[in-house]
Amino acid sequence: MNPDRTDLPVETMPRLCMVGWYDPAQLFRTGIQVVVSTLFGRHSDARRLDTLSSKPPIIDYRHEKYLDDAGCFGFDYVADTGDGWNSTYAVAYAVSQQHCAPSNHPPLPRGTLLVMGGDLVYPYPTRQLYENRLVAPYSVAGQLHNDEPVEVLAIPGNHDWYDSLVNFRRLFCCQRMMGFRQTRQTRSYFAASLPANWWLFGVDVQLDGDLDESQFKFFSDVVSELGHDQRVILCMPEPVWHERWQRDESAFHCGTLLEHLEKDIGDKLKVCIAGDLHHYQRYSTADNQHRITCGTGGAFLHPTHQIPSDPTGEFNHQRSFPDQEKSRRLSFLNLGFLGRNPLFGIVPAIAYLLAGWQNGFAVGQCFGQRCIKEVGSLGLSQWTEAVYAGVNSALLTPAGFAIYVLIFWGFVFFADRRSKKFCYCFGTVHAAAHIAAGFMVFWFAAYAAITWAGLAPKSVTQYLLSGAIMFILGWIVGSLLLGVYLLASLNLFGMHRNDAFSSLRIEDWKGFLRCKIDADGRLRIRFIGFEKVPRKWETAVIDGRKILRPAREEDFVGEVIDEIDIPGGTARISAKTSPRGAKPRLTTSAAPESVEV
């Protein structure tokens, strides 16, 4: 989608809502994608095909055309884009402005490079979804560039890998335009030489969270030629340091290739930036090394109040957006799970109905010497007899027993499997709650049809009325129970972080990183955040081009939430022209000789 700017169909752009992760159809399609990519993705790794072609070139951004009048180089970073239109376009609109003007800071100039940090489209990477959820908003916003040279580099996340990277490579690795930004890379990973002895590495960890052998060798060759005054910014699709902080140190770990690469970079590695978790969070050391999670490009919000900390104390938490108290308060929105995920209720409604249907066949029948009473004639004062009838009706028929086993196994399997103890203990409690709720719904439906409505037990009309009641109540009760389970799992045990917030489909709390390298090598990183994104947009004509802007632009003002300042050294910027694809030469004051990579 790269028509001429004047022909861009702004009014007809598809403005899709946030993905409904708990819609039954979406759950099924996503499950299929995950299973297929897990089973076959590791055996058809697209990165291995790259070894058959030539070595990827290092991308050079030291040319003077990328620098401003003061000799500074700027780049922006976004990750986890391509969900709902409002959230994705809001970030694209802010990033594309020539000068983003936060309320608490002077205007910040746009960078000449946009780095996209993974998971660029949701829920899976079809060509049409890339067009509608990523390319469309960035094409509309890209008209603000006013023909200045702007380029884009990208790395894929796990969602981009669900089609074995077919559409990601078509969009970012073919030297074409994406949202009026020129692509440069030829692989799903890249190494870029920046001014003032800075380097930008973007790695692709596929679905296994690690580098492939050829990618590791490529980066190792680059690292081996770095001078002592070179410094590295490492972009990765996911914050792997979280997994390391939760690792069982008593077990043996030989280390991933990514860990080996980080060790090879050593003290030159100043900043690691990752997406995957849809919030902003920074951990830093006393010697100015930083681990930043910035997945605020458009996807649903993730919590910040249940994130692991560094057990060694080397990296300390500095800032979160939203802050941890606000995140905890937002988690209570799960009590309104039904309203935010109205279609999910179909799943428990069908499960409750099938179980109750089987119970309805068994109650009022005799199995040998044991007879089960009709629960529709038992009131609350006879609850013990009702429970006895329910248990026996479930256990004395093979079909009924199988249905309850499937329901029980399904809810236990859904439990967060990072902790086996939690999975089997709290998963069992969750499953038991649904089974108990299903029985209560069945009992009430049978009593309403038989005692209140006076319908004959096991008649067609009784089954129809009881079934309708069970389906409606199962829809409501099942959704409410899941919301309470997610809330308790997150706040009490730190589990289901993804599930408990994907259910909320929160559009707000978005932002991006704006980075600037001064002529003396000083690196300044600012996170610009927006607590709320616009819901209404209006068409405006700017320099003869149609653009969408917030209906109330005065309400869409970001703030500089966090700032990082890494002092420069004695490096100077080389403004020599380097043709594309040529090997960059590293020039420093401390080391006057040239080093080729």
C-alpha positions in Angstrom: 0.0 0.0 0.0 2.2 2.8 -1.3 0.2 4.9 -3.7 1.1 8.5 -4.4 0.5 10.7 -1.4 -2.3 12.7 -3.1 -4.1 9.5 -4.0 -4.1 7.9 -0.6 -7.7 6.8 0.2 -7.6 8.2 3.8 -11.4 8.2 4.3 -11.8 4.5 3.3 -8.9 3.2 5.4 -10.1 0.2 7.5 -10.1 1.3 11.1 -10.1 -2.0 12.9 -10.9 -2.5 16.6 -8.6 -4.1 19.1 -8.2 -7.9 18.6 -10.8 -9.8 20.6 -8.4 -12.5 22.0 -11.2 -14.3 23.9 -13.7 -14.5 21.0 -14.2 -18.2 20.3 -13.4 -18.0 16.6 -10.2 -16.0 17.4 -9.2 -18.5 20.1 -9.5 -21.3 17.6 -7.6 -19.6 14.8 -4.8 -18.4 17.2 -4.5 -21.9 18.6 -4.1 -23.4 15.2 -1.5 -20.8 14.3 0.5 -21.5 17.5 0.3 -25.3 17.0 1.4 -25.2 13.3 4.2 -22.7 13.9 5.4 -24.7 16.9 5.4 -28.0 15.1 6.8 -26.9 11.7 8.5 -23.5 12.3 11.5 -25.0 14.0 12.0 -27.4 11.1 11.6 -24.8 8.3 13.6 -21.9 9.8 13.6 -19.2 7.1 16.8 -17.8 8.5 18.7 -21.0 7.4 17.9 -20.2 3.8 19.8 -17.0 4.2 23.0 -19.0 4.6 22.7 -19.9 0.9 23.1 -16.3 -0.2 25.8 -13.7 0.3 26.6 -12.2 3.7 24.3 -9.4 4.6 25.9 -5.9 4.3 26.3 -3.6 7.3 24.0 -0.6 7.0 25.7 2.7 7.3 24.0 5.7 8.8 27.0 8.0 9.2 26.4 9.9 6.0 25.8 13.6 6.4 22.4 13.4 4.9 21.2 11.5 8.0 22.5 14.3 10.3 20.8 17.5 11.4 22.5 21.0 11.3 24.2 20.3 14.6 25.7 17.0 13.4 23.3 14.9 15.5 21.7 11.7 14.5 18.2 10.7 15.7 16.1 7.5 15.5 12.8 6.4 17.0 11.8 3.0 18.3 8.3 1.4 18.3 7.3 -2.2 18.9 4.2 -4.3 19.2 2.2 -2.4 16.6 -0.7 -3.5 14.3 -3.5 -4.1 16.8 -6.4 -1.6 16.9 -6.5 1.4 14.6 -6.7 4.1 17.4 -3.7 2.9 19.3 -1.5 2.0 16.3 -2.3 5.2 14.4 -1.9 7.4 17.5 1.7 6.2 17.9 2.3 6.4 14.1 0.9 10.0 14.0 3.2 11.1 16.9 6.3 9.4 15.5 5.7 11.0 12.1 5.5 14.5 13.3 8.4 16.7 12.4 8.5 17.9 16.0 6.8 16.0 18.8 5.9 18.5 21.5 5.5 16.9 24.9 3.7 19.0 27.5 6.7 18.8 29.9 9.6 19.2 27.4 10.7 21.4 24.5 9.8 20.0 21.0 11.8 16.9 20.1 12.8 16.5 16.4 11.8 13.4 14.5 14.6 10.9 13.8 15.7 10.0 10.3 15.4 6.3 11.2 12.4 4.3 12.6 13.3 1.0 14.3 10.4 -1.4 14.6 11.0 -4.0 17.4 8.9 -7.0 16.6 5.3 -8.3 16.7 4.3 -5.8 14.0 0.8 -7.2 13.4 -1.8 -9.1 15.4 -3.2 -11.7 15.8 -1.3 -13.4 12.9 0.7 -12.2 9.9 -1.5 -12.5 6.9 -0.8 -10.1 4.0 -4.2 -8.4 4.5 -3.7 -7.9 8.2 -0.3 -6.4 7.6 -1.9 -4.0 5.1 -4.9 -3.1 7.3 -3.3 -3.0 10.8 0.3 -1.8 10.1 0.8 -0.4 6.6 -2.4 1.6 6.5 -1.9 3.7 9.7 1.8 4.3 8.9 1.0 5.3 5.3 -1.6 7.9 6.4 0.7 9.2 9.1 3.7 9.1 6.8 2.4 11.9 4.8 3.6 14.2 7.5 7.2 13.5 6.5 7.1 16.2 3.8 9.5 14.3 1.6 12.4 14.3 4.1 14.5 11.1 3.9 13.2 8.6 6.5 14.1 5.0 6.7 12.9 1.9 8.6 14.6 -1.2 10.0 12.6 -4.0 11.6 13.0 -7.3 13.5 10.2 -9.9 13.7 8.5 -11.1 16.9 6.8 -14.4 17.5 3.6 -13.3 15.9 5.5 -12.3 12.7 6.9 -15.8 12.6 3.5 -17.6 12.5 3.7 -17.7 8.7 7.5 -18.6 8.7 8.3 -14.9 8.1 6.8 -14.9 4.5 5.0 -11.6 4.8 7.6 -9.9 7.0 10.3 -10.6 4.5 8.1 -9.3 1.6 7.5 -6.1 3.5 10.8 -5.3 5.0 13.6 -7.2 3.2 12.9 -6.3 -0.5 14.2 -2.7 -0.5 10.6 -1.3 -0.9 8.7 1.5 0.8 6.7 0.8 4.0 4.5 3.7 5.1 6.5 6.2 3.1 9.7 4.9 4.7 12.5 3.3 2.8 13.5 -0.2 3.9 17.2 -1.1 3.7 17.7 -4.6 5.3 18.0 -7.9 3.4 17.6 -10.2 6.4 15.3 -10.4 9.4 18.2 -9.1 11.4 20.6 -6.2 10.9 23.8 -4.4 12.0 23.8 -0.7 11.5 26.8 1.6 11.9 25.7 4.9 13.6 27.6 8.1 14.0 30.0 8.8 16.9 31.1 5.1 17.3 27.6 3.8 18.1 26.2 0.6 16.6 22.7 -0.7 16.4 22.2 -4.5 16.4 18.7 -5.9 15.6 18.5 -9.7 16.3 15.9 -12.3 15.3 15.3 -15.0 17.9 12.5 -16.8 16.0 10.2 -18.9 18.2 12.9 -20.5 20.4 14.2 -17.2 21.8 17.7 -17.7 20.3 19.9 -16.9 17.4 20.6 -19.3 14.6 24.2 -20.3 13.8 24.7 -18.0 10.8 23.2 -15.0 12.5 25.5 -15.6 15.5 28.5 -15.8 13.3 27.5 -12.6 11.4 27.3 -10.6 14.7 30.4 -12.2 16.2 32.4 -11.1 13.1 31.2 -7.6 13.6 31.9 -7.6 17.3 35.4 -9.0 16.8 36.3 -5.9 14.8 34.9 -3.3 17.2 37.4 -0.9 18.7 37.6 -0.3 22.5 35.6 2.9 22.2 32.7 1.4 20.2 29.3 1.2 21.9 26.3 -1.0 21.1 22.5 -0.7 21.3 21.0 -4.2 21.1 17.4 -4.5 19.9 15.6 -7.9 20.5 12.0 -9.0 20.1 11.5 -10.0 23.8 13.1 -9.1 27.1 15.1 -12.2 27.6 16.5 -10.9 30.9 13.2 -11.6 32.6 13.6 -15.3 31.9 17.1 -15.2 33.1 16.1 -13.5 36.4 13.5 -16.3 37.0 15.9 -19.1 36.0 16.6 -21.9 38.5 20.3 -21.4 39.3 20.6 -24.9 40.7 20.0 -26.4 37.2 22.7 -26.6 34.6 22.5 -24.0 31.7 25.0 -24.0 28.9 23.7 -20.6 27.7 22.0 -19.5 24.5 23.8 -18.1 21.4 22.3 -14.8 22.3 23.8 -14.9 25.8 27.2 -15.7 24.2 26.8 -12.8 21.9 26.1 -10.4 24.8 29.2 -11.7 26.6 31.3 -11.1 23.5 30.0 -7.5 23.3 30.8 -7.1 26.9 31.0 -3.6 28.4 30.4 -2.1 25.0 26.7 -3.2 25.4 25.2 -0.1 26.9 21.5 -0.5 26.1 19.2 -3.4 25.4 15.7 -2.6 24.0 12.9 -5.1 23.6 9.2 -5.3 22.9 6.8 -8.3 23.4 5.6 -6.9 26.8 3.2 -4.1 26.0 4.3 -1.5 28.5 7.4 0.6 29.2 9.8 -0.5 31.9 13.5 0.3 32.5 16.1 -1.4 34.7 19.5 0.1 35.0 22.9 -0.5 36.7 25.1 1.9 38.6 27.5 2.1 35.7 24.8 3.4 33.2 23.8 0.1 31.5 20.1 -0.2 30.7 17.5 -2.9 30.0 14.4 -1.3 28.4 11.1 -2.9 27.6 9.1 -0.7 25.2 6.2 -2.6 23.6 3.8 0.4 23.5 3.4 0.7 19.8 -0.3 -0.2 19.6 -1.1 -3.6 21.1 -3.1 -4.2 24.3 -1.6 -3.1 27.5 0.5 -5.5 29.7 0.8 -5.2 33.5 3.8 -3.6 35.2 3.1 -4.6 38.8 3.9 -8.3 38.5 7.3 -8.3 36.6 10.3 -10.2 37.9 13.3 -8.3 39.4 17.0 -9.0 39.1 17.8 -11.4 42.0 21.5 -10.3 41.9 20.6 -6.6 42.5 22.8 -5.5 39.5 19.8 -4.1 37.6 17.4 -2.0 39.6 13.9 -0.9 38.5 13.8 2.8 37.6 10.5 3.6 35.8 7.3 2.0 34.6 4.5 3.2 32.4 1.8 2.9 33.7 3.2 2.9 37.2 2.8 -0.2 39.3 -0.1 1.1 41.4 -2.1 2.1 38.3 -1.4 -1.2 36.7 -2.8 -3.0 39.8 -5.9 -0.9 39.7 -6.4 -1.6 36.0 -6.3 -5.4 36.7 -9.6 -5.1 38.5 -11.3 -4.4 35.2 -11.3 -8.2 34.9 -14.4 -8.1 37.1 -16.1 -6.8 34.0 -14.7 -9.5 31.9 -18.2 -10.3 30.4 -18.7 -6.8 29.1 -15.2 -6.6 27.5 -15.4 -10.1 26.0 -19.1 -10.7 25.4 -18.6 -13.6 22.9 -16.4 -15.7 25.1 -19.5 -16.7 27.1 -20.3 -19.1 24.3 -17.6 -21.5 25.4 -18.7 -22.0 29.1 -22.3 -21.9 28.0 -21.9 -24.8 25.7 -19.8 -26.7 28.3 -22.4 -26.2 31.0 -25.2 -27.1 28.6 -23.5 -30.4 27.5 -22.9 -31.4 31.1 -26.4 -30.5 32.2 -27.9 -32.2 29.2 -26.2 -35.4 30.2 -27.2 -34.9 33.9 -30.8 -34.4 32.7 -30.9 -37.8 31.1 -29.5 -39.6 34.2 -31.6 -37.9 37.0 -34.9 -39.6 37.8 -33.4 -42.9 36.6 -32.4 -46.1 38.4 -29.0 -47.8 37.9 -29.4 -51.2 39.4 -30.3 -50.7 43.0 -29.4 -47.0 43.0 -32.0 -44.5 42.0 -31.3 -40.8 41.3 -33.9 -38.3 42.3 -35.2 -35.6 39.8 -33.3 -32.5 40.9 -36.0 -30.3 39.4 -38.3 -31.2 42.3 -35.7 -30.6 45.0 -35.6 -27.2 46.7 -32.8 -25.4 48.6 -33.6 -27.2 51.9 -32.9 -30.5 50.1 -29.5 -29.4 48.8 -27.7 -32.5 50.1 -30.0 -34.7 48.1 -29.5 -32.5 45.1 -25.7 -32.7 45.3 -26.0 -36.5 45.7 -28.1 -36.7 42.6 -25.7 -34.5 40.7 -22.6 -36.5 41.6 -24.3 -39.8 40.8 -25.7 -38.6 37.5 -22.2 -37.5 36.5 -20.4 -40.7 37.6 -22.9 -43.4 36.7 -22.9 -42.7 33.0 -19.8 -43.0 30.8 -20.8 -40.0 28.6 -21.4 -37.8 31.6 -18.1 -38.8 33.3 -16.2 -38.1 30.0 -17.7 -34.6 29.7 -16.7 -33.6 33.2 -13.2 -35.0 32.7 -12.9 -32.9 29.5 -14.1 -29.8 31.3 -11.8 -30.4 34.2 -8.8 -31.1 32.0 -9.5 -28.0 29.8 -9.4 -25.5 32.7 -6.4 -27.1 34.2 -4.6 -27.0 30.9 -5.5 -23.3 30.5 -3.6 -22.5 33.8 -0.3 -20.8 33.5 2.3 -23.5 33.0 5.3 -21.6 34.2 4.7 -23.1 37.6 3.6 -26.7 37.8 2.4 -26.2 41.3 0.2 -23.3 40.3 -1.0 -25.2 37.2 -2.2 -28.2 39.1 -3.3 -26.6 42.3 -5.0 -23.3 41.3 -6.0 -24.9 37.9 -7.8 -27.5 39.9 -9.6 -24.9 42.0 -10.6 -23.1 38.8 -11.9 -26.2 37.2 -13.8 -27.2 40.3 -15.4 -23.8 40.5 -16.8 -24.2 37.0 -18.0 -27.7 37.6 -19.8 -26.5 40.8 -21.2 -23.5 39.0 -22.4 -25.7 36.1 -24.2 -28.0 38.6 -25.9 -25.0 40.3 -27.0 -23.6 36.9 -28.4 -27.1 35.9 -30.2 -27.4 39.2 -31.8 -24.0 39.0 -32.8 -24.5 35.3 -34.4 -27.9 36.1 -36.2 -26.5 39.1 -37.5 -23.5 37.2 -38.8 -25.6 34.4 -40.3 -28.5 36.5 -41.4 -26.9 39.8 -42.1 -23.3 38.8 -43.3 -23.8 35.2 -44.9 -27.1 35.9 -43.5 -28.9 32.9 -43.3 -32.7 32.8 -39.7 -34.0 33.6 -37.8 -35.1 30.5 -40.4 -33.6 28.2 -39.3 -31.7 25.1 -40.6 -28.5 26.5 -38.8 -29.0 29.8 -35.5 -29.7 28.0 -35.9 -26.6 25.8 -36.7 -24.3 28.6 -34.0 -25.7 30.9 -31.5 -25.6 28.1 -32.2 -22.0 27.3 -31.8 -21.0 31.0 -28.6 -23.0 31.3 -27.1 -21.5 28.1 -27.9 -17.9 29.2 -26.7 -18.4 32.8 -23.6 -20.4 31.7 -22.7 -17.5 29.4 -22.8 -15.1 32.3 -21.5 -17.1 35.2 -18.7 -18.8 33.2 -17.4 -15.4 32.0 -17.6 -13.9 35.5 -15.7 -16.9 37.0 -12.9 -16.6 34.4 -12.5 -12.9 35.1 -12.2 -13.5 38.9 -9.7 -16.3 38.2 -7.5 -14.1 36.0 -7.6 -11.3 38.6 -6.7 -13.6 41.5 -4.0 -15.4 39.4 -2.3 -12.1 38.5 -2.4 -10.3 41.8 -1.9 -13.2 44.2 0.6 -15.3 42.3 1.9 -13.2 39.4 0.5 -15.7 36.8 -1.4 -15.1 33.6 0.1 -11.7 33.0 -0.7 -11.9 29.3 -4.1 -13.5 29.7 -5.3 -11.2 32.5 -4.6 -8.0 30.4 -5.3 -9.2 26.9 -8.8 -9.7 28.1 -9.1 -6.0 28.9 -8.2 -4.8 25.3 -6.9 -1.5 26.7 -6.1 1.0 23.9 -4.4 3.6 26.1 -0.9 3.9 27.7 1.0 4.0 24.5 4.3 5.6 23.5 7.7 5.3 21.8 11.4 6.0 22.3 13.0 9.1 20.7 16.8 8.7 20.6 19.5 11.2 19.7 23.2 10.8 19.3 25.1 14.1 19.6 28.2 15.0 17.7 30.4 14.1 20.7 28.8 10.6 21.1 26.3 11.5 23.9 23.2 9.3 23.6 19.9 10.6 24.9 16.9 8.4 25.1 13.5 9.7 25.9 10.3 7.7 26.3 7.3 9.7 25.2 4.1 8.3 26.6 0.3 9.0 26.1 -2.1 8.0 28.8 -5.0 8.2 26.5 -5.2 7.9 22.7 -7.9 9.5 20.6 -11.0 7.7 19.6 -12.2 10.2 17.0 -10.2 11.4 14.0 -11.0 14.1 11.4 -9.7 14.6 7.9 -7.4 17.6 7.4 -5.5 18.8 4.3 -1.8 19.7 5.1 0.4 20.9 2.2 -2.2 19.5 -0.3 -2.2 16.1 1.3 -5.0 14.4 3.3 -4.2 13.4 6.8 -6.1 12.1 9.8 -5.6 14.1 13.0 -7.3 13.9 16.4 -10.7 15.6 16.5 -9.4 17.3 19.7 -5.7 17.5 19.1 -5.2 19.6 22.3 -6.2 16.5 24.3 -3.5 14.3 22.5 -0.3 15.6 24.2 2.3 13.2 25.4 4.8 13.6 28.2 8.4 12.6 28.5 8.0 9.8 31.0 11.6 8.7 31.3 15.0 10.0 30.2 18.4 8.3 29.8 21.6 10.2 29.3 24.8 8.2 28.4 27.7 10.6 28.1 29.8 10.7 25.0 33.6 10.4 24.6 36.0 11.9 22.3 34.5 10.3 19.2 33.8 12.5 16.2 31.3 11.9 13.4 32.7 10.9 10.0 30.5 12.5 7.4 32.2 10.8 4.5 30.0 9.4 1.8 29.7 5.6 2.0 27.8 3.9 -0.8 25.0 1.5 0.2 26.3 -1.9 0.8 29.9 -0.8 1.4 31.7 -1.7 4.6 31.7 1.3 7.0 34.9 2.6 8.3 35.1 3.4 12.0 37.0 6.7 12.8 37.7 7.9 16.3 39.9 10.5 17.9 41.3 8.1 20.3 42.1 5.6 17.6 43.1 7.5 14.4 43.6 4.4 12.4 40.6 3.1 10.4 39.1 -0.2 11.2 37.1 -2.2 8.5 34.4 -4.6 9.4 
